[in-house]
Amino acid sequence: MTNQNALKPMAPHAHSHAQAAPETACCGNPACGSPAVAMPAADIPKGALLFRIPTMDCAVEESEIRRALEPVAGVRGLRFRLGDRTMAITADDGAMAGALDAIRKAGFKPEPLNDAAGSPAAGAQAATAPAGIVGMGSGLVRLIAALALAIAAEAVSFLALEGAGFMAAEMGLALAAIALAGLDTYKKGFAALLRGRLNINALMAAAVTGAFLIGHWPEAAMVMALYAIAELIEARAVDRARNAIQGLLALAPELAEVRQPDGSWKTAKADAVALDAVVRIRPGERVPLDGVVTEGASAIDQAPVTGESIPVDKMVGDPVFAGTINQTAALEFRVTAVAANTTLARIIHAVEEAQGTRAPTQRFVDRFAAVYTPAVFVLAVAVALLTPWLMGWSWTEAIYKALVLLVIACPCALVISTPVTVVSALASAARRGILIKGGTYLEEARRLKAVALDKTGTITEGKPKLVASRLLDRASDEAAVFAIAASIAGRSDHPVSKAIAEGLDREHQPVGDFRALPGRGVQAEHEGRSYVLGNHRLIEEKGLCSPALEAELKQHVEAGRTVTLLASGQAVLALFAVADTIKPSSQAAMAELRALGVTPVMLTGDNAATARAIGMHAGIDDVRGNLLPEEKLEAIKALQQRHGMAGMAGDGINDAPALAQADIGFAMGGAGTDTAMEAADVVIMNDDLRRLPETIRLSRRTHAVLWQNITLALGIKAVFFVLAVFGSATMWMAVFADMGASLLVVANGLRLMRSPKTD
């Protein structure tokens, strides 16, 4: 199937994570930005050099680097991963030096992580450690010392001791506290101001410096210390969301027990195991790689990959997936995917890519913050310069209130609220076996009003089963007749015959002179007698049909079943009805969709009678059969005109035009299916249709939390804005308001990581 994203015209809001984002006021916090994940080797273009940019926190820095490199000739490609502050540069020979010089002039310090051959550079591993973790221990000690000095300065001020010595002590303690807590803030703040940016570091540096200059030494020290500690706590809290998907990496063990050419077993690193190697796992162990069982039978807990709550029985020929848990017996399996290409690895990579995209609400927040911060900054300058003339305030009072406004101007809580919420929701969905390809689809799913579903493999199992059998010739022995039918059906490769043979489950007897009758069935001999196993048409040609049989056949056909008849030369002996049965989850899923106000519609190429029968059983009122692919496409367009946003659920291989036209495409059964993984906007890993309404509910919860966070961030700032101008808000209160709001929205966003009740 053609990749859906190639078939579907790019919606105005569907931005790639690698695009330059609009100019925003970056918060400068290491917690802000995309998820902290390492750039996979597959994402580094051949011949590219990988660099870490320590101060590249948000999309605004990415934009600045892109602009700095635009005039540099020979730069052929850029790829960014904001979460781990890395960028890959593809450039002609001789152009790399100019590119790096341009980046340095823009105020950034690129650190090489690989050489021209792609090998890691010295110190690369240390350089790529997640932000917020590097220096956590030493940084915390330093900040506690700064807080102690600030408290000491406050104590000296509180005692109000006279004398130049006490005043010098108060100033010295405050200055030492600011130096310990605020050195990094000042460096980043001045660098931002030199580039014409107003981030939180620039605002805090200006506010603390101003407070110190007007004589509020202890308060300036306490504000800087509290800000730095709150920022560190916030970064650690956000790391939970940014690194949530990385927890999946721990599901796959690093070692595997591999069979050697001499038949012995040896433990090796999983990432060094080759394709087609045979691996052994014992009960209780996790599966290290994807494979196909070659020996043994056991139950496998697939919840880490597919979200299934019930273990799945595995036997020879069945697939197993890396990260799942072997439960009951030892298994041997042949490796079908190397460590970097297992289903688990592809899930992680897909969610990492999704985390890098910008959701609609996030783009709105970025645009708002780009206006909000400069506006409040201008207002703060106006308060400092105009209120002494207009309102009679003293210059010290006016400047102090302006400094409080500078702290309130920080958009950190607002900017950070959206990526944390989106990443938490994506990680939660992945743990439930729902792979959402981006924040856009996560947010937009709540707006679906109709979902079209393919029948075979989506609503139904996709595999015919024997659902009814009846002896028609009362003079014959049922066991003997069914044994003959099973023996003849077992010789055929036709899916219907296979379903009959499996459904009857009788010991096969020898049959001879086996012949296929194209379009009709098969013929064979047993113990000297000739039998046919075929359809209605064959029985009519044999002259063995009767009105009673016609009536019974009609009932089965109306129920959506395929009927096969066993007949001798004289009479019809037995009837077997085969049908593609619906999945156990389909009825519940359709009921949940209707409860959410979403209309389920079946679109199938199967005959209308079968479609109606399946639709009735599943609880779908709008059923459309005998549809060609282009007719399904037109049906999706009609649903969009009638209902609004419409989704399409299929197996990710067929129905490409309809999936491409749908606003959101859902692929069923993504575990082990490359095409499904690549094709759809959302992949349901375990074939459970109930994950579809669950996705819509998660989308609605995410949207609600996003706007809760925006309301909290802006509401708290609005209250303190009024207090700062017309009341008695202090810089302490402003810092608590800003960082408190940040921690509050982070905690609220992290709630989405809690999975809903399991089915």
Beta strands, then each sheet from edge to edge (+ up, - down):
strand 1: 49-52
strand 2: 75-81
strand 3: 86-91
strand 4: 111-112
strand 5: 255-259
strand 6: 265-269
strand 7: 278-281
strand 8: 291-295
strand 9: 298-301
strand 10: 312-314
strand 11: 319-320
strand 12: 325-326
strand 13: 331-335
strand 14: 434-436
strand 15: 450-453
strand 16: 460-471
strand 17: 512-517
strand 18: 521-526
strand 19: 529-534
strand 20: 562-567
strand 21: 572-582
strand 22: 599-603
strand 23: 622-624
strand 24: 646-650
strand 25: 664-668
strand 26: 682-684
sheet 1: 2+ 3- 1+ 4-
sheet 2: 6+ 5- 7+ 13- 8+ 11-
sheet 3: 10+ 9- 12+
sheet 4: 14+ 26- 25- 24- 15- 22- 23-
sheet 5: 16+ 21- 20+ 19- 18+ 17-
end
